[in-house]
Amino acid sequence: MSLFLDVLLVATSLLLILLVLLHRGKGGGLSSLFGGGVQSNLSGSTVAEKNLDRLTVFTAMIWVIAIVGMGLEVKYG
């Protein structure tokens, strides 16, 4: 079980990093410093962005479950 949680944690961590980096910058932060603020926001959120948001939240929930599972295994295992 420990190996499964370790692999799940690494896989979801890498996927979460990738998904967060795929999001479009929405403010005047670092993304606009490197040219992300040049794009105009004509139509708001597209279907692809909404699906990316959902996938990111789902991956984050799996990541949290893996963290809690590892904590419980360390404590009771």
C-alpha positions, 0 to 999 in steps of 0.5 A, a space after each residue: 500500500 505504501 508503494 501505491 501511495 508513493 507512486 500516486 503522490 509523485 504522479 499527481 504532483 507532476 500532473 498538478 504542476 503541469 496543469 497549473 502551468 497550463 492555466 492562463 494568467 489572470 492578473 498583473 503578476 509574473 505572467 504579465 511580466 513575461 508577456 502573458 498580460 498582452 492577451 485580451 480577454 474577449 469571451 471570458 472562460 472557454 470550455 477548455 479552460 473550465 475543463 482544465 479547472 475541473 481537471 486541476 481540482 480533481 487532481 488536487 483532491 486525489 493529491 490531498 487524499 494521497 497525502 492523508 493516506 500516507 499520513 495515516 499509514 505512517 501513524 498507524 502502519 
